[in-house]
Amino acid sequence: MKNARVSTGIDGLDEILKGGFIPGESYLILGGAGTGKTILSLQACQESVKRKASCLYFTFAEPEASIRKNASSFGWDLPDVVFVDFTKELDREEIDGEYSVFPPSDVEETPIWSRLYQAIEEHDPALVIIDSATFLHYLSRDEYQFRKQIQKLINKLNSRGCISLLLYEPSELEKETSLALAVDGVVAIQNELTEQKITEIRTIEVKKMRGFSFLSGRHPMRITETGITVWAHRIERLKSIPYDRNIISSGIAELDQLLKGGFSTGTCTIISGPSGVGKSSLSEQFLCVAAEEGIKGALYTFEEGGASILNRANGISLPLEEQMEKRMVILREINPLEHYPDEFLEIFRKDIEKEGTQLVVIDSLRGYNLAMEGFGNLVSHMQNLINYCRSHKVTLILVNELENITGDVRITDVGVSYMSDNVLMLRYAEHDGRIIKVVSCLKKRLGDFEPELREFKITGNGIVVGKKLDYLRGLLTGVPMSKPEKSAPKQ
């Protein structure tokens, strides 16, 4: 089929390229030292070997033996890949950080370009790697000769229906842009640190794709023991899907009374409050009750360890461990410093699409923010996640920790409350010389609720919600006072 895509060997990159590389087209692979250009090329070779397609690898910088050794460290065996090794005959010297090359007369005696064409004719490859085209630039007598020769080579490869990958240094492209104009596609790999200089970020970006669409933007990637992994950054479009909504209840009669039954499925709920007030326990209460009704759930914890969560749940007679054993609840510990946002979203998607998860808890927004802050704006990542949940009829609960124990009422400290459909607020208050906890519903987009405050307790037998605290005022300030008794009517 004309313009049929050929897999790159990297699933995420295939998604970005809408299927992979196109036969008969050339691609510039841009990246500095150590970014993964050679690994990407070898992974493409490995994929071609699987398809029994011929590969030709021109190497100017690293000897063939070294490249094969590196490939084997990823578990790739490339016996059918033909290498043309120019490293022995290119006696390079490095002067002042730049490569010193042969004078024009010597270059003319070394028919590099002729050997390239000869090897292409002899082996008739489906995939050609030039590692790297930077050396071809160094070996050219002048810029004009390089432009002329590289354009001729690319035209030759394209006319043979060959996929060609030309590895190149970004700094050289800034000096000479003709190569970017000559190729059909440009793929850039970057490796940098976050602003905090703690976390390394590797990204891949398609800067050019002549005549075809692709996923724009910078997409996170990682070099693992099995090669390069890419997580395509998808923009989740909010789709309007009509369906019959059910109610997710808490299983606590007084709280369900306050919520007029509970929350509608497919909505986003924020449970907000200061540390230790019971937010996590309440979110897990929703998970367990839903599981008993046959609704699969998932808990993603960014802060508290799984063992600690289970100990706490057992301590208040919450059957979380039992529901996990039944595979009705999945618990995943997410290290904020180890996962890219799109990497986490891929785990999230798989649990929903393959495990059938219908209720999701993220605990907490603060931990999620820590994971995301080096990779862009929290609000945009959270909006992407919420849009995905709504499009797949998934109910989402976000646990949010507030800094202030008492004082002014605010829903979150990270500016995402407007995205929520429902808001449950837990607060501390002082009354009669003791600390009490208070629960209230501040927002419920679909359906009615009771605008009242009730006492909230966590006991060894579970969560207890009391009656309406109508005898106190100023509860949300944290220092409530008893309401004055009504005076008797005047005679």
Buried (B, 14 or more C-beta within 10 A) or exposed (E): EEEEBBBBBBBBBBBBBBBBBBBBBBBBBBBEEEBBBBBBBBBBBBBBBEEEBBBBBBBBBBBBEEBBEBBEEBEBEBEEBBBBBBBEEBEBEEEEEEBEBBEEEEBEEBEBBEBBBEBBEEBEBBBBBBBBBBBBBBBBBEEEBBBEBBBEBBEBBBEBEBBBBBBBBEEBBEEBEBBBEBBBBBBBBBBEEEEEEEBEBBBBBBEBBEEBEBBEBBBBBBBEEEBBBBBBBBEBEEEEEEEEBBBBBBBBEBBBBBBBBBBBBBBBBBBBBBEEBBBBBBBBBBBBBBBBEEBBBBBBBBBBEEEEBBEBBEEBEBBBBBBBEEEBBBBBBBEBEEBBBBBBBBBBBEBBEEEEBBBBBBBBBBBBBBBBBBBEEBBEBBBBBBBBBBBBEBBBBBBBBBEEBBBEBEBBBBEBBEBBBBBBBBBBBEBEEEEBBBBBBBBBEEBEBBEBBBBBEBEEEBBBBBEBBEEBBEBBBBEBEEEEEEEEEEE
